[in-house]
Amino acid sequence: MKMINTNRRAFMAGTMAVVAAPAILRHTRAYAATPTLKIGHVSPRTGPLAGFAEADDYILSAIAKRFSDGIDNNGKRWKIEIISKDSQSNPNRAAEVASELILKDEVNIIVAASTPDTVNPVSDQAEVNQVPCITTDCPWQPYFFGRGGKPDTGFDSTYHFFWGLEDVIAVFLAMWSEAGVPKKVAGLFPNDADGNAWGDAELGLPKPLAAAGYTLTDPGRYQPLSDDFTHQINAFKQAGCEIVTGNMIPPDFATFWSQAAQQGFKPKIVTIGKALLFPSVITGLGPRGIGLTSEVWWSPSHPFKSSLTGVSSAELANGYSQATGRPWTQPIGFKHALFEVVASVVARAEDLDDPAAIIKAIAATDLNTIIGPVNWSKGPVKNVTKTPLVGGQWQKDGDGVALKIVTNAPAPVIPVTGKLHLLA
């Protein structure tokens, strides 16, 4: 298999948010005895979301090895070529490289991961160009409703697997209820696709928190990469908040958490989505990283194995650590699962020269992967299927830190590995 990694390159004039002729109007691939199927891959290799792509090299290298002999489809062996491009953590750049993959590289399938800033613009380009697309690592509501999706119709070419806001809310509430702290919650929601979804009055956290008896203090949306959270901290202190929650990028949380210490704000629980997923972030926070909590999408303790290689979650995580010298991170499992689904689709599609046949195979997927079952027939809406979610806390582990699963109430199949401790 041939794998191509590209950095920023000169792009055709007038590229911003390119909307071009549908892919069905592109030149048809010339017939070859051993045809090649091209897979486009977009992720944030650089920029503030780069933690989500930390394992890209490891996963893509392993997938390249696995795909090196090609994939059989209807008695014919297909070569697989993966072309990977960096979104630079920028939605406009994500749209540009997706359009380049579709129109210049003429990929047959495009995959993407890592927050709405990546998956939404990539999916939009795939949808308008009628190119089969599979995405992950983004709660389904900002993916679906953030793109104008309607539950009764959905999309034609784009499919997504991940958990939803209802799942992360259930996980957070389970952690907090077990801790027994006062039900006063501070909300930190940026003015971006994730933050607007999490803080949405109807679809986000406010309603279910109120229904569970929690009082949410939401000072309003802040701009990403803000350097001053004094307004928010003062509001939280005045309200007597003992819990902090929300969805932030790592640099924003680091700024907030430092200023909270400087200004004497000492909550008992801090449960933040996105920012607290990665060991590198926690290590960078020093001693104040210990005890922070977050959602856990995937871990070595997850009782699943790869449909592509047969390795367990623990084996995949350990293999990454041994190869890189770094601790495992949650996106490893989902990046691997993307290519599990791709391999299954390529093997099952009735006609790999026909985008409609590939899309039909995606929709018909019923696959047990390293992150759990992927089956789009189960909803919750068209084009979306959900994956299990639990809650974890960063705790001391020898000279380092480890993410312990402290609640599995929403997904009992995943074992608990630690007990929640309040912040000092």
Protein Blocks (a to p, Z undefined) as FASTA:
>chain_A
ZZdddddddddehkaopacddfklpccddddfbdcddddddddfbcjklmmmmmmmmmmm
mmmmmmmnopaeehiacddddddddeklpaklmmmmmmmmmmmnopabdcdeeijklmmm
mmmmmmmnopacddehiafklmmmmnopafklopmkbccddddfklmmmmmmmmmmmnop
acbdcdddddbfklmmmmpmklmmmlmmmmnopacddebjadehiabfklmmmmmmmnop
abdcddddfklmmmmmmmmmmnopacfbdcdehjlmpfklmmmnmmmlgopacddfbdfk
lccdcfklopafklmmmmmmmmnopacdfklmmmmmmmmmmmmmmmmpmblkbmklmmmm
mmmpccddfkbccdfknojbehiacddddddddddehjbccdddfbfklmmmbccfbdcd
ddZZ
